[in-house]
Amino acid sequence: MSRLTERAKTYRLPNPSTPEDLECRWSKTLKFGDKVLLAGHYYNGIGKPCYFGAVYEFLTDDTGCEGEIGIREVYRS
């Protein structure tokens, strides 16, 4: 299993998805050109916060709220 797939599974990130779905399920999303950025928090135990960010990219020419997007990178702190 790749690092990207493993992290996406750990943070329960949908792949593929739509910007609309991310906005409904997560608190912080930002559309930036042909990318959608997602910021989130993952409970990792008391006193051990874990923040993560994900970069999604549009998979089709439809860059609207219902266009299909896929994960390109997942970062964690």
Z-matrix of the N, CA and C atoms (Angstrom, degrees):
N
C 1 1.454
C 2 1.533 1 108.23
N 3 1.304 2 116.87 1 132.81
C 4 1.462 3 120.60 2 -178.56
C 5 1.528 4 111.30 3 -73.96
N 6 1.323 5 115.63 4 159.90
C 7 1.468 6 121.27 5 178.67
C 8 1.525 7 110.48 6 -58.49
N 9 1.315 8 116.87 7 -41.65
C 10 1.467 9 121.60 8 -179.70
C 11 1.524 10 110.89 9 -62.56
N 12 1.308 11 117.36 10 -47.51
C 13 1.466 12 121.91 11 179.33
C 14 1.519 13 110.87 12 -63.84
N 15 1.319 14 116.54 13 -40.79
C 16 1.465 15 121.56 14 -179.57
C 17 1.533 16 110.96 15 -63.30
N 18 1.333 17 117.34 16 -46.47
C 19 1.466 18 120.60 17 179.59
C 20 1.531 19 111.36 18 -67.12
N 21 1.305 20 117.54 19 -40.17
C 22 1.463 21 120.63 20 178.40
C 23 1.526 22 109.88 21 -60.81
N 24 1.312 23 116.69 22 -40.40
C 25 1.461 24 121.11 23 178.60
C 26 1.531 25 111.04 24 -68.59
N 27 1.333 26 117.35 25 -41.21
C 28 1.464 27 122.26 26 179.22
C 29 1.528 28 111.41 27 -58.51
N 30 1.329 29 116.59 28 -44.07
C 31 1.465 30 121.36 29 -177.20
C 32 1.530 31 112.68 30 -92.00
N 33 1.319 32 116.01 31 4.88
C 34 1.470 33 122.97 32 178.46
C 35 1.528 34 112.41 33 56.72
N 36 1.316 35 115.22 34 44.32
C 37 1.454 36 120.94 35 179.78
C 38 1.521 37 109.93 36 -86.10
N 39 1.323 38 116.90 37 130.03
C 40 1.462 39 119.29 38 179.51
C 41 1.523 40 111.11 39 -73.74
N 42 1.326 41 115.63 40 141.11
C 43 1.464 42 120.45 41 178.11
C 44 1.524 43 108.61 42 -152.59
N 45 1.319 44 118.86 43 115.52
C 46 1.462 45 128.96 44 -1.85
C 47 1.522 46 111.31 45 -77.39
N 48 1.316 47 115.14 46 173.40
C 49 1.458 48 121.39 47 -178.25
C 50 1.526 49 108.75 48 -152.64
N 51 1.326 50 115.59 49 -167.33
C 52 1.468 51 121.95 50 173.10
C 53 1.521 52 107.69 51 -132.49
N 54 1.333 53 118.78 52 155.18
C 55 1.465 54 119.96 53 176.43
C 56 1.530 55 111.99 54 -57.35
N 57 1.316 56 116.35 55 -37.46
C 58 1.464 57 120.97 56 179.52
C 59 1.523 58 111.01 57 -61.54
N 60 1.325 59 117.00 58 -44.15
C 61 1.462 60 121.42 59 178.92
C 62 1.527 61 111.22 60 -62.77
N 63 1.333 62 117.45 61 -42.98
C 64 1.467 63 120.47 62 178.79
C 65 1.523 64 111.30 63 -62.63
N 66 1.336 65 117.05 64 -41.96
C 67 1.462 66 120.81 65 -179.46
C 68 1.525 67 111.59 66 -63.82
N 69 1.322 68 117.27 67 -32.92
C 70 1.462 69 120.92 68 179.62
C 71 1.527 70 112.23 69 -77.70
N 72 1.327 71 117.55 70 -29.79
C 73 1.464 72 121.64 71 -174.80
C 74 1.518 73 114.31 72 -98.16
N 75 1.336 74 118.16 73 -22.34
C 76 1.459 75 122.18 74 -175.45
C 77 1.517 76 109.38 75 -125.58
N 78 1.298 77 117.47 76 154.96
C 79 1.461 78 120.32 77 -173.85
C 80 1.522 79 114.42 78 -84.98
N 81 1.309 80 119.20 79 -27.90
C 82 1.468 81 121.04 80 -174.84
C 83 1.520 82 111.72 81 -127.32
N 84 1.318 83 115.84 82 107.52
C 85 1.462 84 120.80 83 174.44
C 86 1.524 85 108.18 84 -132.41
N 87 1.321 86 115.37 85 153.08
C 88 1.457 87 121.27 86 -179.81
C 89 1.519 88 108.62 87 -147.12
N 90 1.327 89 115.87 88 124.85
C 91 1.462 90 119.88 89 175.21
C 92 1.523 91 107.09 90 -87.90
N 93 1.330 92 115.97 91 127.57
C 94 1.458 93 122.08 92 -176.83
C 95 1.522 94 107.58 93 -133.95
N 96 1.326 95 116.26 94 93.19
C 97 1.460 96 120.47 95 -176.54
C 98 1.510 97 110.86 96 65.64
N 99 1.342 98 116.46 97 -123.05
C 100 1.463 99 120.09 98 179.59
C 101 1.531 100 111.90 99 -95.61
N 102 1.324 101 116.63 100 16.48
C 103 1.466 102 122.29 101 179.16
C 104 1.532 103 110.05 102 -119.48
N 105 1.316 104 116.08 103 155.36
C 106 1.458 105 122.83 104 172.23
C 107 1.523 106 106.29 105 -125.14
N 108 1.328 107 116.25 106 123.53
C 109 1.459 108 121.72 107 -179.37
C 110 1.521 109 109.03 108 -100.57
N 111 1.308 110 116.53 109 140.53
C 112 1.456 111 122.66 110 -178.61
C 113 1.521 112 108.46 111 -129.82
N 114 1.325 113 117.22 112 132.63
C 115 1.469 114 122.20 113 175.07
C 116 1.516 115 107.83 114 -120.53
N 117 1.316 116 116.11 115 138.94
C 118 1.457 117 119.63 116 -178.49
C 119 1.511 118 112.73 117 -152.95
N 120 1.320 119 115.07 118 175.33
C 121 1.461 120 123.73 119 -179.44
C 122 1.520 121 107.84 120 -126.06
N 123 1.306 122 115.91 121 138.20
C 124 1.454 123 121.95 122 179.74
C 125 1.525 124 108.34 123 -123.02
N 126 1.330 125 117.88 124 127.96
C 127 1.456 126 121.24 125 179.36
C 128 1.521 127 109.30 126 -71.37
N 129 1.335 128 114.80 127 122.21
C 130 1.451 129 121.15 128 -175.90
C 131 1.524 130 110.97 129 -123.74
N 132 1.314 131 116.62 130 16.85
C 133 1.453 132 121.52 131 -178.22
C 134 1.521 133 111.08 132 109.21
N 135 1.319 134 116.51 133 161.41
C 136 1.458 135 122.18 134 -178.51
C 137 1.527 136 109.95 135 -62.25
N 138 1.331 137 115.36 136 128.66
C 139 1.458 138 121.07 137 178.77
C 140 1.525 139 114.53 138 75.03
N 141 1.318 140 117.12 139 9.29
C 142 1.461 141 120.94 140 -179.53
C 143 1.527 142 110.34 141 -128.47
N 144 1.329 143 116.69 142 65.83
C 145 1.463 144 117.27 143 -179.00
C 146 1.527 145 111.23 144 -66.41
N 147 1.298 146 115.46 145 148.46
C 148 1.450 147 121.07 146 178.89
C 149 1.522 148 107.98 147 -133.54
N 150 1.296 149 115.94 148 113.21
C 151 1.457 150 121.14 149 178.06
C 152 1.514 151 108.50 150 -102.79
N 153 1.313 152 115.71 151 146.67
C 154 1.453 153 119.03 152 179.25
C 155 1.516 154 110.57 153 -139.52
N 156 1.293 155 115.22 154 160.31
C 157 1.450 156 122.37 155 174.88
C 158 1.517 157 108.26 156 -135.30
N 159 1.307 158 116.30 157 147.68
C 160 1.461 159 120.81 158 178.58
C 161 1.523 160 109.01 159 -132.88
N 162 1.301 161 114.72 160 144.62
C 163 1.456 162 121.14 161 176.01
C 164 1.522 163 107.33 162 -113.44
N 165 1.323 164 114.95 163 121.74
C 166 1.465 165 121.74 164 175.33
C 167 1.520 166 107.78 165 -107.94
N 168 1.323 167 116.06 166 152.71
C 169 1.460 168 121.34 167 178.92
C 170 1.532 169 107.83 168 -130.28
N 171 1.346 170 115.74 169 142.05
C 172 1.455 171 119.51 170 178.40
C 173 1.522 172 110.02 171 -65.13
N 174 1.330 173 116.06 172 136.64
C 175 1.453 174 122.15 173 -178.12
C 176 1.522 175 112.43 174 -96.06
N 177 1.339 176 116.61 175 -13.74
C 178 1.464 177 121.80 176 179.79
C 179 1.524 178 108.75 177 -130.82
N 180 1.306 179 116.48 178 179.88
C 181 1.465 180 121.41 179 177.86
C 182 1.526 181 112.55 180 -74.37
N 183 1.323 182 117.80 181 -13.98
C 184 1.469 183 122.33 182 178.88
C 185 1.527 184 108.75 183 -77.20
N 186 1.342 185 116.75 184 105.59
C 187 1.471 186 120.88 185 -179.97
C 188 1.517 187 111.75 186 -103.58
N 189 1.317 188 116.46 187 22.51
C 190 1.462 189 121.40 188 177.59
C 191 1.521 190 110.61 189 -85.02
N 192 1.316 191 115.97 190 -172.59
C 193 1.471 192 121.00 191 -175.69
C 194 1.522 193 112.68 192 -67.89
N 195 1.329 194 117.85 193 -18.33
C 196 1.456 195 120.33 194 -179.51
C 197 1.526 196 112.77 195 -108.71
N 198 1.341 197 116.73 196 10.16
C 199 1.466 198 120.65 197 176.72
C 200 1.520 199 110.78 198 -71.64
N 201 1.311 200 117.25 199 146.75
C 202 1.462 201 121.30 200 -178.18
C 203 1.530 202 110.55 201 -78.55
N 204 1.336 203 115.40 202 133.67
C 205 1.461 204 121.87 203 179.12
C 206 1.533 205 109.90 204 -126.77
N 207 1.329 206 115.37 205 153.43
C 208 1.456 207 120.92 206 178.28
C 209 1.526 208 110.35 207 -131.75
N 210 1.302 209 117.11 208 152.83
C 211 1.465 210 122.20 209 -179.06
C 212 1.531 211 109.79 210 -70.10
N 213 1.330 212 114.97 211 135.18
C 214 1.462 213 120.60 212 175.44
C 215 1.517 214 112.03 213 -113.99
N 216 1.341 215 117.25 214 -28.30
C 217 1.467 216 120.43 215 178.68
C 218 1.523 217 109.25 216 -160.12
N 219 1.329 218 115.75 217 148.82
C 220 1.472 219 122.90 218 175.54
C 221 1.521 220 107.27 219 -131.26
N 222 1.325 221 116.29 220 127.18
C 223 1.464 222 122.38 221 179.59
C 224 1.522 223 108.95 222 -116.72
N 225 1.311 224 116.65 223 150.91
C 226 1.461 225 119.84 224 175.50
C 227 1.520 226 109.63 225 -139.11
N 228 1.336 227 114.64 226 156.46
C 229 1.462 228 118.93 227 178.61
C 230 1.504 229 110.66 228 -112.12
